[in-house]
């Protein structure tokens, strides 16, 4: 999770796609990932709770109007061949 957050901060869209599970990858585009990553100023990652394959987190950022926002998500990951892959997430309001 921390590496994916860092990838958003550094605009590493290729890494984000590569660490998305193959069954879900077609739902994401490099352009959309880059737009989301670059249109925000990432401030902080807070891990709320983590289990072996889930992470609840809050990512704090400033949007393009410099308004503070919080992305709150419960994510599921899958371990395959020694690597973790993002499967999906439930977003909180």
GROMACS elastic network, one bead per residue, 0.5 to 0.9 nm:
[ bonds ]
;  ai    aj funct       b0    kb
    1     4     6  0.51853   500
    1     5     6  0.62840   500
    1     6     6  0.86393   500
    1    47     6  0.88733   500
    1    55     6  0.73990   500
    1    57     6  0.88276   500
    1    75     6  0.87725   500
    1    77     6  0.88981   500
    1    86     6  0.83945   500
    2     5     6  0.50778   500
    2     6     6  0.61462   500
    2     7     6  0.85468   500
    2    45     6  0.77212   500
    2    47     6  0.89141   500
    3     7     6  0.61287   500
    3     8     6  0.87960   500
    4     8     6  0.64407   500
    4     9     6  0.87530   500
    4    12     6  0.87437   500
    4    15     6  0.77622   500
    4    16     6  0.62306   500
    4    19     6  0.78949   500
    4    86     6  0.89761   500
    5     8     6  0.51800   500
    5     9     6  0.64210   500
    5    10     6  0.87850   500
    5    42     6  0.87710   500
    5    45     6  0.72100   500
    5    59     6  0.79425   500
    6    10     6  0.61526   500
    6    11     6  0.83067   500
    6    12     6  0.82642   500
    7    10     6  0.51062   500
    7    11     6  0.56446   500
    7    13     6  0.69765   500
    7    14     6  0.88870   500
    7    15     6  0.67751   500
    7    16     6  0.65964   500
    7    37     6  0.85097   500
    8    12     6  0.62548   500
    8    13     6  0.73366   500
    8    16     6  0.78234   500
    8    33     6  0.81463   500
    8    34     6  0.80787   500
    8    36     6  0.82139   500
    8    37     6  0.50534   500
    8    38     6  0.79717   500
    8    42     6  0.78453   500
    9    12     6  0.78692   500
    9    37     6  0.66354   500
    9    38     6  0.80453   500
    9    40     6  0.87391   500
    9    41     6  0.76249   500
    9    42     6  0.58521   500
    9    43     6  0.86105   500
   10    13     6  0.87479   500
   10    37     6  0.80279   500
   10    38     6  0.86530   500
   11    14     6  0.87486   500
   11    33     6  0.82331   500
   11    34     6  0.61651   500
   11    37     6  0.57068   500
   11    38     6  0.65455   500
   12    15     6  0.54870   500
   12    16     6  0.65478   500
   12    17     6  0.89721   500
   12    33     6  0.88939   500
   12    34     6  0.78730   500
   12    37     6  0.86057   500
   13    17     6  0.62091   500
   13    18     6  0.85124   500
   13    29     6  0.88501   500
   13    30     6  0.57752   500
   13    31     6  0.82100   500
   13    33     6  0.60103   500
   13    34     6  0.59866   500
   13    37     6  0.82928   500
   14    17     6  0.52166   500
   14    18     6  0.60884   500
   14    19     6  0.86428   500
   14    30     6  0.70234   500
   15    19     6  0.60912   500
   15    20     6  0.86204   500
   16    19     6  0.52626   500
   16    20     6  0.63306   500
   16    30     6  0.85563   500
   16    33     6  0.79981   500
   16    86     6  0.88276   500
   17    20     6  0.52184   500
   17    21     6  0.83294   500
   17    22     6  0.89381   500
   17    25     6  0.65106   500
   17    28     6  0.74520   500
   17    29     6  0.79272   500
   17    30     6  0.71963   500
   17    33     6  0.85715   500
   18    21     6  0.77370   500
   18    22     6  0.82851   500
   18    25     6  0.81824   500
   18    85     6  0.81713   500
   19    22     6  0.85440   500
   19    25     6  0.88548   500
   19    83     6  0.83381   500
   19    84     6  0.70296   500
   19    86     6  0.61381   500
   20    23     6  0.82921   500
   20    24     6  0.66333   500
   20    25     6  0.57044   500
   20    28     6  0.88581   500
   20    77     6  0.87522   500
   20    84     6  0.86321   500
   20    85     6  0.50712   500
   20    87     6  0.62884   500
   20    88     6  0.86332   500
   21    24     6  0.54582   500
   21    25     6  0.60244   500
   21    77     6  0.81701   500
   21    78     6  0.75315   500
   21    84     6  0.84224   500
   21    86     6  0.55275   500
   21    87     6  0.53625   500
   21    88     6  0.87073   500
   22    25     6  0.50958   500
   22    26     6  0.76884   500
   22    85     6  0.83633   500
   22    87     6  0.85516   500
   23    26     6  0.74158   500
   23    27     6  0.89398   500
   23    87     6  0.78429   500
   24    27     6  0.57975   500
   24    28     6  0.76691   500
   24    86     6  0.84437   500
   24    87     6  0.64125   500
   24    88     6  0.77348   500
   25    28     6  0.56388   500
   25    29     6  0.81498   500
   25    87     6  0.87859   500
   26    29     6  0.74356   500
   28    31     6  0.87016   500
   28    32     6  0.72082   500
   28    33     6  0.73809   500
   29    32     6  0.53150   500
   29    33     6  0.62693   500
   29    34     6  0.86523   500
   30    33     6  0.51014   500
   30    34     6  0.60955   500
   30    35     6  0.85366   500
   31    34     6  0.51598   500
   31    35     6  0.60864   500
   31    36     6  0.86628   500
   32    35     6  0.50258   500
   32    36     6  0.62015   500
   32    37     6  0.85242   500
   33    36     6  0.52499   500
   33    37     6  0.60639   500
   33    38     6  0.85110   500
   34    37     6  0.50140   500
   34    38     6  0.58279   500
   34    39     6  0.81744   500
   35    38     6  0.53928   500
   35    39     6  0.58172   500
   35    40     6  0.86522   500
   36    39     6  0.54359   500
   36    40     6  0.66481   500
   37    40     6  0.59039   500
   37    41     6  0.79834   500
   37    42     6  0.81993   500
   38    41     6  0.73249   500
   39    62     6  0.88262   500
   39    63     6  0.66028   500
   39    64     6  0.57493   500
   40    61     6  0.62267   500
   40    62     6  0.55955   500
   40    64     6  0.59537   500
   40    66     6  0.84168   500
   41    60     6  0.87232   500
   41    61     6  0.53404   500
   41    63     6  0.65433   500
   41    64     6  0.79554   500
   41    66     6  0.82256   500
   42    45     6  0.84802   500
   42    59     6  0.75392   500
   42    60     6  0.62833   500
   42    62     6  0.65528   500
   42    63     6  0.87687   500
   43    59     6  0.75354   500
   43    60     6  0.53631   500
   43    61     6  0.50129   500
   43    62     6  0.73663   500
   44    58     6  0.81845   500
   44    59     6  0.58127   500
   44    60     6  0.51227   500
   44    61     6  0.70861   500
   45    57     6  0.71206   500
   45    58     6  0.59607   500
   45    60     6  0.63940   500
   46    56     6  0.87626   500
   46    57     6  0.55546   500
   46    58     6  0.51254   500
   46    59     6  0.63080   500
   46    60     6  0.80834   500
   47    50     6  0.72942   500
   47    55     6  0.71557   500
   47    56     6  0.61902   500
   47    58     6  0.65432   500
   47    59     6  0.86507   500
   48    55     6  0.75488   500
   48    56     6  0.53088   500
   48    57     6  0.50961   500
   48    58     6  0.72284   500
   49    54     6  0.81895   500
   49    55     6  0.58785   500
   49    56     6  0.51868   500
   49    57     6  0.70682   500
   49    74     6  0.89742   500
   50    53     6  0.75946   500
   50    54     6  0.55873   500
   50    56     6  0.62404   500
   50    57     6  0.85424   500
   51    54     6  0.51405   500
   51    55     6  0.64911   500
   52    55     6  0.84478   500
   52    77     6  0.85815   500
   53    75     6  0.83849   500
   53    76     6  0.58521   500
   53    77     6  0.50120   500
   53    78     6  0.62536   500
   53    79     6  0.78321   500
   53    84     6  0.87110   500
   54    74     6  0.70149   500
   54    75     6  0.54842   500
   54    77     6  0.59326   500
   54    78     6  0.87810   500
   55    73     6  0.80177   500
   55    74     6  0.57158   500
   55    75     6  0.52047   500
   55    76     6  0.66537   500
   55    77     6  0.80891   500
   56    72     6  0.74967   500
   56    73     6  0.56624   500
   56    75     6  0.61753   500
   56    76     6  0.89160   500
   57    71     6  0.80639   500
   57    72     6  0.57958   500
   57    73     6  0.55921   500
   57    74     6  0.65395   500
   57    75     6  0.81031   500
   58    70     6  0.62144   500
   58    71     6  0.54652   500
   58    73     6  0.65108   500
   59    69     6  0.83203   500
   59    70     6  0.56525   500
   59    71     6  0.50461   500
   59    72     6  0.65309   500
   59    73     6  0.84891   500
   60    68     6  0.71602   500
   60    69     6  0.58585   500
   60    71     6  0.64366   500
   60    72     6  0.87027   500
   61    66     6  0.86620   500
   61    67     6  0.81514   500
   61    68     6  0.57593   500
   61    69     6  0.53323   500
   61    70     6  0.63781   500
   61    71     6  0.79760   500
   62    65     6  0.74719   500
   62    67     6  0.51937   500
   62    69     6  0.58674   500
   62    70     6  0.86617   500
   63    66     6  0.50751   500
   63    67     6  0.54489   500
   63    68     6  0.65732   500
   63    69     6  0.67164   500
   64    67     6  0.74173   500
   65    68     6  0.88620   500
   66    69     6  0.89648   500
   71    91     6  0.76655   500
   71    92     6  0.77997   500
   71    93     6  0.83400   500
   72    90     6  0.85709   500
   72    91     6  0.59315   500
   72    92     6  0.53935   500
   72    93     6  0.72954   500
   73    89     6  0.61173   500
   73    90     6  0.55474   500
   73    92     6  0.59773   500
   74    88     6  0.84491   500
   74    89     6  0.53521   500
   74    90     6  0.50757   500
   74    91     6  0.64781   500
   74    92     6  0.79957   500
   75    86     6  0.73170   500
   75    87     6  0.74425   500
   75    88     6  0.57205   500
   75    90     6  0.64150   500
   75    91     6  0.85743   500
   76    85     6  0.85898   500
   76    86     6  0.62328   500
   76    87     6  0.54838   500
   76    88     6  0.54396   500
   76    89     6  0.61322   500
   76    90     6  0.87151   500
   77    84     6  0.62950   500
   77    85     6  0.53178   500
   77    87     6  0.52277   500
   77    88     6  0.73491   500
   78    83     6  0.81872   500
   78    84     6  0.55401   500
   78    85     6  0.52220   500
   78    86     6  0.66161   500
   78    87     6  0.66195   500
   79    82     6  0.62661   500
   79    83     6  0.54976   500
   79    85     6  0.63438   500
   80    83     6  0.53975   500
   80    84     6  0.63947   500
   80    85     6  0.75345   500
   81    84     6  0.84610   500
   86    89     6  0.83444   500
